[in-house]
């Protein structure tokens, strides 16, 4: 079976880091578009291109019962239920870079949040990491607060953590799909 061979090849290249994750996500989407139900591919699409605003309405704050709320939103709008990708919450700090190039934290009540949801896709994460000279030690700005002029900074290793988590989830996804195809 040609499809099975293609998926196993993609999986092998992901495991061995021989293929960019964005390329693997795109290939998986193309290979499985007509094979598996669309709702199973929503996660792959969002990881590739990023999470849309309408996917994230309930993620502006982490609440208990968030999965229930997201399920209700999806049901009311007849969209597939997305699992809350908690691995996409980045640890960081709100601040500014001073004239000496140092990060200065901003202490404002509305900026007390020390995590922010990373909604950018793997393609954008790869671009950001490629532009950084020292990917494990650099600071990355993900959001801007107009009122205070503060930016949300996290260490680039947070982006690497998200990238690696998506990589492992894609391998697990491929394992499931490959096992299902072998049974059919």
Protein Blocks (a to p, Z undefined) as FASTA:
>chain_A
ZZlmmmmmmmmmmmnopacfklmmmmmmmmmmmmpcfklmmmmmmmmnopcfklmmmmmp
ccehklmmmmmmmmmnopacddddfklpccdddddddfkopacddddfklmpcbdcdfbd
fklmmmmmmmpmblmlcccdfbdcfknopacdddfklmmmmmmmmmmmmmmmmmmmmmmm
mmZZ
